[in-house]
Every structure is written in structure tokens, then in C-alpha cells.
């Protein structure tokens, strides 16, 4: 079985005549499909549209911030724009991006299964996503929601702007997330191919497993929270508004109880992508497989108890501040374990420097810098100055963009041939990757400095002393945008005219490559039996050299 | 040590450290951020180095199985944990000191509202909008509350920040180390003009501050007793005096001087205009209406505007109110129209004048 990807070394790659893309035809066959691969592709298109929208909003913000005064829009438009940027990027892109697209597409392939455990539920999650996304977007644009994605009470409960549609949208999106998570957990438990013990799972699967647990456990809390805000807003009950007897800090506790673990909903799958991709491009066993797998679970667990570090200046007790700070440090330790292991995986590998490697190099820098500035803001005395300034913005963009979007791009390039059977242009891939890594640094390093200088977030106008750094950041953002446009162009070109990739262009040993690329409708043409570990790069019968460091 | 501190501050774009809390915070900041930069650069470069050193030399090259030893795992967990806990211990120690105001601190009450800061010194002390006078080298405790939504009191030069909540008091304190003027920013998003909710802390040498507070008390008493006959002297025309008061008291934050609608009605051509009030009545803007509106701003709200203006009762002496009226009267164009003010648009017109 594991030999199938070693065949046809010299013959030109063949595009499989019948595959999941052309097995059924017509729009209707897509909209009613229960094939996890097609659902993954539809997620891909949806989240890319969301990313494009969120990116346009971001560019509008950056252009507005070119001058200290008004530049291209009014104060209220600006406030709506950053709300749109935040909500779209977080709820419509970041959270569903890697699980929705790559989780859906790859999980059954990596398990040697025909599909996920509940294929119809899987389709439902996509429709819930579309419904929630449409309601949230239309609601925000027509209602002028101006609360920021954090919806802090009592501002949110007292703003004259319409809030109900966006809250309803997020409520529905939450269900999409829960359903996906539940589906993945059951799939991983029940649909592993014969021979695939837990310690043979690919690290991406482990990451998705940890993510799904958070999705199922934490998402109901955000649903509950937005429901309560909605009830207060519509019914006038005093839940968070102190003038009606409510408690505004209660809202923050509830909000961050979801929204901090949500960071790991976004980051854990990214880490999983990197673990798998590093092994494939270094042709090597993942160093410290168990440490990486367990640290995913560790982050998922500890992540539930760190939410209070968002509230150091909210007036909560100093004891709480200290407790939340120590717990946050533990997340840092788990992340550090992973980083050491990734770098050690490269050691004595046989590294093929392709486009994803550029992103991996960027990713490693970004996650260490972003992660350690996270430790810095969790160091309570330092957070006092940085809280709600651009330092925090830069820190979480290092994680959200620097780590998650880099991983999304790694996944997109690494699995593009798996999904479509064609190759992107390597040269343009390298150019765009270099541009994006550079542009990212140029965008967000000035924002760290802005935060040091004291510029608060969500500032439409700012004192003149902050202008130079703002201009630098906007310039970097244009570079970043340019990089993304290049990617869009060469990927669309590759989709139509790209070279046929063959079944396993990277010679990867990941289980998903054991079938054709693109895979047939039911994933495997033959029964799957697993007789080796997932990142096992030894050829059969080969002498294995063991090194202990 | 200070020279190195200053260099680091400049490299990191940090503002001057002007409070006793700022110095230990900055030192820890330099330590943490230096380690962060070194660690992330080494990680990135190491990956890059491995790309070349261990590049694939032939297709399907075989690689050794590298496994971690106990010692490696210990280092991997121990080293980061050591640094993180070290930072935590130092940071938390400083933080506990920062959250425990000294007993001898001067108390100032802070009231935040969209989009201004109000300060009062308690008892018969003075109060002010936008500007907080404090002594240097003495601890000052701020007791803060909000009248509407959550705001956050942020002074970059002091490295202090504290959310200001409606319905409860929060406190913070600082000891400024050098006389000067320092900006207050609101750092918790609070709506349209969040980004303009600025104030200023004026740090005065101790004796000068003592003198100032005595004068303020006396001035305030005089205003109440005699109608302010011995109010602060001002050399210049009454119109210029009115303009200075408009700036000092923050009137121009909401009332534009150039005809553009803002949070409050514009003052240009305001005098003599016919305004429609919320209750449908009309009123001619004359001296009486203008003075009334300073003392009881919620009494007669012009249609289309919100009742957001605070009262200036007790904060304006009679000559000051008169000077303001004269200043408003001086703001005229040739084409005075008598139609009511345009409704408030909560859109920016131009950056609010900066002092």
C-alpha cells in the first residue's frame, strides 16, 4: 500500500481521468454534495472571498491612517470599517480557514477514510457558515455596526447602531464551528484505517483534534454571550449596563472566555500544517512527535484558563492578574516546545527549498516574535503601558497573520497539487512568498513601535508625532497586498493551465498522498491498511541511522 | 545606566519616562524585548541556515532518525520557563507596587464621559475639564468613574493606564518626576470621537502647585461670593479673553468656529439666529440664551443635537461668561442667515484645534 506513491518515477505525470472534481457535474451537484473534498473546496472559495473583503477593509484603514487628521473617510465610517475588518477576518476567515478548508479536505484522506463521520452534518456546517456570514455582513454594512469585533458593553448595548443582525450572524457561525468540531472528533475516533493507532496520526490530525475540542467546548459561550447582549439591547434588561444594574466587566469575562481559546482555534491548525509540511520538505521524521502532539492538547487545555490576561487594566484584582499571567506563560512553554522541535526537524534533513519553505522560515520567526511579545504583554507591569495600544495590535497580527496566514499559505501551496492535480509556478511562488514575508515585517514592526510610543488602537485621528510610523506601516501593507495579488493570479492560472503534478509531487509520506491527486470521489480505489508511522521517511529495507541529540 | 536607558528608549520609540513607575517598567521592557528579538532572529536564521546546510542533494535522499534525549527535553522546557517566570516575578512585583497607592497621595477625582475628562480636587477644591494640574515628586491618586461607557485613562509618559468604568470607581496613581505637560489619551474605544478624547496633565514643581491650588480655591470662593470681581487678569480685548476661555474650557471641542456642524451648534453667526428647540419652540440666540446655556445646558437643547454638554455653573465667573458671549458675538460673516442650525453630524470636520 505504502508503495503506491513510489511508482511511475520516470513516466510523465498523468492527470487522473475521473476524480472528485469531475465525477459529478453542474452547480447543483456541488451545492448538494456530501463529499468532504467538495465541501472543503467550497469553504476555500468562501474564506478567500472573506479574506479579500477583510483585506480591502484593512487597506482602507491603513490609507485613512496616512495622515493624523481625516484622510479618506469620516470618523464613523472608520469605526465601522475596523469593526468590519475585525469581524470578517476573525469569524469569517480565521476560525473556519484551516479547519474548514484543509481539515475538511484532508482529514478523511489522512485517516484513510471515505468521508467524515457525518457527511450531511458537514454540508450543514457550510450552509450555516454561508447563512451566518451573509446575515452578519449585511447587518453590519446596513446597520452601521461600530462597536469593534469585541462588542464591549455598555458601549455595544447603548450605541444607536443596529447590532442585532451581526450578533445573530455570529450566533449562527458558532453553530457551524461546533458542528464541524463535533464531526471531526467523531471522525478521528471512529474512522481511522486499520493499523492506524493514535501514535500514527499525522500531526495535522492531532492539531485538528485539539482544535475541535476547543470549538465544541468554547463556542457555546460566545453564542450565549452574544445572545445576552442581544437580549439586553432588544429587551432592555440590565445584564451588562450598570445604569440598569448590570456589570460591564462580566461581559469581558464571558467574551474572552471564548475569544482567548478562539486564538488557539486559529493557531493550532496552523501549527499542525507546519509540523506536516516541515517533515515533508525536510524528508524527515518529525523530531519529538509525541511532544508536539501532546503540546497541542496542552495548549488547548491551558488556553481555557488564560482569558483574564486581556483584562489587566479592567479593574479586576491584582491576584487575578497574577494568576492569569502565570497560566499564560504556560501556553508560551508549550509553543516553545513546538518551535524547538520544528527547527530540530530540519537538522540533518534533506531539504527541498520550495515556496512553502520560505513561508516556514517566516512562520518560525513570526511565531517566536509574536509568541514572546505575547509573554511580554502577559507580564503584568509591562501590559499596563501596552494594553489597547498598537503594540497589542502588532502582537496579535504577528500570530494571526504571521503565523496563521503563513500556515494557510503553506497549506495552500503544499496541498494545491493534492486538491487540483496541478502545480503552481515555483518561481512566482518564491517571489510572492518573499514579498509577503518582507511586507508583513514592514507592516507590523512599525506598529510595535507605535505601541511603544503610546498610540492607542481604534484611533481615527492621532497626534502628529505618530505619523511617520503610520506611513511606514501603510507602505508595508501595500507590499503585502501586492504579494497576495500575485498569488491569486498564479494560482488561478495554475488551476487552468498548471503543469500536471502527478500523484505525489513532493514525494511526501503523508497518508493523504497514498491516493491519486486529485483523489477519486471516494478517496481510495483500494482498501487502506497502515503499516508504518506517518512521517516515516525510510525506504523499506533501508538501514536506519539513529541520532540522539 | 541612564545613558543606555535613553538609547534603548530612542531605539524603541518610547516616550520619556516621567514617573517613578516608568523606570522599572522600561528596564524590564528592554530585557524582555531584547531576549525576544534575539530568540526570534536566531530561530529564523537557524532555519535559513539549515535550508542550505541540509539541502536535498539527491532525490529521495534518506535521512537519519533524530530523537530527543531527556537532557534536550529538559532544556527545551526549562530555558523558556526560566525566562518567563523570571519576567513574571519581576513584572508582578512592580505591578503590585503600582496597584497599591501610597497613603499620603493627593486625591483627584476623575470623571470620564464621551469625549472629555473632568477633574475635581474634592471638597472646596477647583475642578477642570481636560487639564489636570498635579505636583511633581508627590504621589497623586486618581479615583475614576465614567458617566456613560468604558473609557481608559492613559498617560504614555508615565506608563500608566486604567479603565474607567460606569457604575463603579477604579483607581490608579503616579508620581511625576519632572514638571512639564503630558498628554492623556483615552485608550478604550468609546465611540465616534474616541480618538479625540485627549487631555493634558500639567506637572508643576511642588511649591508652585501649592500656590496654584490656593489661588484656585480663592478664585473659586471669590467667584461665588462676589461674582468674580478679582478673577484672573487678562491683558487684551474682551473678545480675545473670551477666545482664551473657549480654548481653556474645551468649548471648541464640540462647537466649531467656522460654520461646520459638530457635536454642538457652530458658533459662527450663532448670535442673533432663530433656533428651533427640541420641544418645538423657537428662541432667538441672545445674551440671555447663551448665558443660560452655559449654566443649564440641558434646559433648552437645539433640535437635532444631543444633551451632552456639561454645566459650567461654578466654573465660569461672571466676567468669563460675558467674555465668552462677546467672543461668540464676534464670530460673524456678512451673510447672517436666520435659519436654525444644521443638525449635528457626528462626522469630522477638521482635527480639533490642538494646543
Boltz contact constraints between the chains, C-beta under 6 A:
constraints:
  - contact:
      token1: [A, 69]
      token2: [B, 351]
      max_distance: 6.0
  - contact:
      token1: [A, 70]
      token2: [B, 348]
      max_distance: 6.0
  - contact:
      token1: [A, 74]
      token2: [B, 347]
      max_distance: 6.0
  - contact:
      token1: [A, 74]
      token2: [B, 348]
      max_distance: 6.0
  - contact:
      token1: [A, 75]
      token2: [B, 192]
      max_distance: 6.0
  - contact:
      token1: [A, 75]
      token2: [B, 348]
      max_distance: 6.0
  - contact:
      token1: [A, 76]
      token2: [B, 192]
      max_distance: 6.0
  - contact:
      token1: [A, 148]
      token2: [B, 189]
      max_distance: 6.0
  - contact:
      token1: [A, 154]
      token2: [B, 149]
      max_distance: 6.0
  - contact:
      token1: [A, 155]
      token2: [B, 149]
      max_distance: 6.0
  - contact:
      token1: [A, 242]
      token2: [B, 166]
      max_distance: 6.0
  - contact:
      token1: [A, 242]
      token2: [B, 167]
      max_distance: 6.0
  - contact:
      token1: [A, 248]
      token2: [B, 150]
      max_distance: 6.0
  - contact:
      token1: [A, 248]
      token2: [B, 165]
      max_distance: 6.0
  - contact:
      token1: [A, 283]
      token2: [B, 63]
      max_distance: 6.0
  - contact:
      token1: [A, 284]
      token2: [B, 63]
      max_distance: 6.0
  - contact:
      token1: [A, 285]
      token2: [B, 65]
      max_distance: 6.0
  - contact:
      token1: [A, 287]
      token2: [B, 66]
      max_distance: 6.0
  - contact:
      token1: [A, 288]
      token2: [B, 68]
      max_distance: 6.0
  - contact:
      token1: [A, 313]
      token2: [B, 161]
      max_distance: 6.0
  - contact:
      token1: [A, 313]
      token2: [B, 162]
      max_distance: 6.0
  - contact:
      token1: [A, 313]
      token2: [B, 163]
      max_distance: 6.0
  - contact:
      token1: [A, 314]
      token2: [B, 163]
      max_distance: 6.0
  - contact:
      token1: [A, 315]
      token2: [B, 163]
      max_distance: 6.0
  - contact:
      token1: [A, 315]
      token2: [B, 170]
      max_distance: 6.0
  - contact:
      token1: [A, 318]
      token2: [B, 96]
      max_distance: 6.0
  - contact:
      token1: [A, 318]
      token2: [B, 99]
      max_distance: 6.0
  - contact:
      token1: [A, 322]
      token2: [B, 92]
      max_distance: 6.0
  - contact:
      token1: [A, 325]
      token2: [B, 88]
      max_distance: 6.0
  - contact:
      token1: [A, 329]
      token2: [B, 84]
      max_distance: 6.0
  - contact:
      token1: [A, 329]
      token2: [B, 88]
      max_distance: 6.0
  - contact:
      token1: [A, 332]
      token2: [B, 84]
      max_distance: 6.0
  - contact:
      token1: [A, 333]
      token2: [B, 80]
      max_distance: 6.0
  - contact:
      token1: [A, 333]
      token2: [B, 81]
      max_distance: 6.0
  - contact:
      token1: [A, 336]
      token2: [B, 80]
      max_distance: 6.0
  - contact:
      token1: [A, 337]
      token2: [B, 76]
      max_distance: 6.0
  - contact:
      token1: [A, 340]
      token2: [B, 76]
      max_distance: 6.0
  - contact:
      token1: [A, 343]
      token2: [B, 46]
      max_distance: 6.0
  - contact:
      token1: [A, 343]
      token2: [B, 47]
      max_distance: 6.0
  - contact:
      token1: [A, 346]
      token2: [B, 50]
      max_distance: 6.0
  - contact:
      token1: [A, 348]
      token2: [B, 54]
      max_distance: 6.0
  - contact:
      token1: [A, 348]
      token2: [B, 64]
      max_distance: 6.0
  - contact:
      token1: [A, 349]
      token2: [B, 54]
      max_distance: 6.0
  - contact:
      token1: [A, 349]
      token2: [B, 63]
      max_distance: 6.0
  - contact:
      token1: [A, 350]
      token2: [B, 56]
      max_distance: 6.0
  - contact:
      token1: [A, 350]
      token2: [B, 61]
      max_distance: 6.0
  - contact:
      token1: [A, 350]
      token2: [B, 63]
      max_distance: 6.0
  - contact:
      token1: [A, 351]
      token2: [B, 51]
      max_distance: 6.0
  - contact:
      token1: [A, 351]
      token2: [B, 54]
      max_distance: 6.0
  - contact:
      token1: [A, 351]
      token2: [B, 55]
      max_distance: 6.0
  - contact:
      token1: [A, 351]
      token2: [B, 56]
      max_distance: 6.0
  - contact:
      token1: [A, 352]
      token2: [B, 56]
      max_distance: 6.0
  - contact:
      token1: [A, 353]
      token2: [B, 51]
      max_distance: 6.0
  - contact:
      token1: [A, 361]
      token2: [B, 47]
      max_distance: 6.0
  - contact:
      token1: [A, 361]
      token2: [B, 48]
      max_distance: 6.0
  - contact:
      token1: [A, 364]
      token2: [B, 43]
      max_distance: 6.0
  - contact:
      token1: [A, 364]
      token2: [B, 44]
      max_distance: 6.0
  - contact:
      token1: [A, 364]
      token2: [B, 47]
      max_distance: 6.0
  - contact:
      token1: [A, 365]
      token2: [B, 40]
      max_distance: 6.0
  - contact:
      token1: [A, 365]
      token2: [B, 44]
      max_distance: 6.0
  - contact:
      token1: [A, 368]
      token2: [B, 39]
      max_distance: 6.0
  - contact:
      token1: [A, 368]
      token2: [B, 40]
      max_distance: 6.0
  - contact:
      token1: [A, 368]
      token2: [B, 43]
      max_distance: 6.0
  - contact:
      token1: [A, 369]
      token2: [B, 40]
      max_distance: 6.0
  - contact:
      token1: [A, 372]
      token2: [B, 36]
      max_distance: 6.0
  - contact:
      token1: [A, 375]
      token2: [B, 84]
      max_distance: 6.0
  - contact:
      token1: [A, 376]
      token2: [B, 32]
      max_distance: 6.0
  - contact:
      token1: [A, 379]
      token2: [B, 87]
      max_distance: 6.0
  - contact:
      token1: [A, 379]
      token2: [B, 91]
      max_distance: 6.0
  - contact:
      token1: [A, 380]
      token2: [B, 91]
      max_distance: 6.0
  - contact:
      token1: [A, 380]
      token2: [B, 92]
      max_distance: 6.0
  - contact:
      token1: [A, 380]
      token2: [B, 95]
      max_distance: 6.0
  - contact:
      token1: [A, 381]
      token2: [B, 25]
      max_distance: 6.0
  - contact:
      token1: [A, 381]
      token2: [B, 91]
      max_distance: 6.0
  - contact:
      token1: [A, 381]
      token2: [B, 94]
      max_distance: 6.0
  - contact:
      token1: [A, 381]
      token2: [B, 95]
      max_distance: 6.0
  - contact:
      token1: [A, 382]
      token2: [B, 29]
      max_distance: 6.0
  - contact:
      token1: [A, 382]
      token2: [B, 91]
      max_distance: 6.0
  - contact:
      token1: [A, 384]
      token2: [B, 161]
      max_distance: 6.0
  - contact:
      token1: [A, 385]
      token2: [B, 159]
      max_distance: 6.0
  - contact:
      token1: [A, 387]
      token2: [B, 161]
      max_distance: 6.0
  - contact:
      token1: [A, 388]
      token2: [B, 187]
      max_distance: 6.0
  - contact:
      token1: [A, 449]
      token2: [B, 13]
      max_distance: 6.0
  - contact:
      token1: [A, 452]
      token2: [B, 12]
      max_distance: 6.0
  - contact:
      token1: [A, 452]
      token2: [B, 13]
      max_distance: 6.0
  - contact:
      token1: [A, 452]
      token2: [B, 14]
      max_distance: 6.0
  - contact:
      token1: [A, 453]
      token2: [B, 13]
      max_distance: 6.0
  - contact:
      token1: [A, 454]
      token2: [B, 15]
      max_distance: 6.0
  - contact:
      token1: [A, 454]
      token2: [B, 156]
      max_distance: 6.0
  - contact:
      token1: [A, 456]
      token2: [B, 185]
      max_distance: 6.0
  - contact:
      token1: [A, 456]
      token2: [B, 187]
      max_distance: 6.0
  - contact:
      token1: [A, 458]
      token2: [B, 189]
      max_distance: 6.0
  - contact:
      token1: [A, 459]
      token2: [B, 195]
      max_distance: 6.0
  - contact:
      token1: [A, 460]
      token2: [B, 195]
      max_distance: 6.0
  - contact:
      token1: [A, 461]
      token2: [B, 195]
      max_distance: 6.0
  - contact:
      token1: [A, 461]
      token2: [B, 351]
      max_distance: 6.0
  - contact:
      token1: [A, 507]
      token2: [B, 60]
      max_distance: 6.0
  - contact:
      token1: [A, 537]
      token2: [B, 63]
      max_distance: 6.0
  - contact:
      token1: [A, 542]
      token2: [B, 62]
      max_distance: 6.0
  - contact:
      token1: [A, 544]
      token2: [B, 65]
      max_distance: 6.0
  - contact:
      token1: [A, 545]
      token2: [B, 64]
      max_distance: 6.0
  - contact:
      token1: [A, 546]
      token2: [B, 65]
      max_distance: 6.0
  - contact:
      token1: [A, 547]
      token2: [B, 64]
      max_distance: 6.0
  - contact:
      token1: [A, 547]
      token2: [B, 66]
      max_distance: 6.0
  - contact:
      token1: [A, 548]
      token2: [B, 67]
      max_distance: 6.0
  - contact:
      token1: [A, 548]
      token2: [B, 69]
      max_distance: 6.0
  - contact:
      token1: [A, 549]
      token2: [B, 72]
      max_distance: 6.0
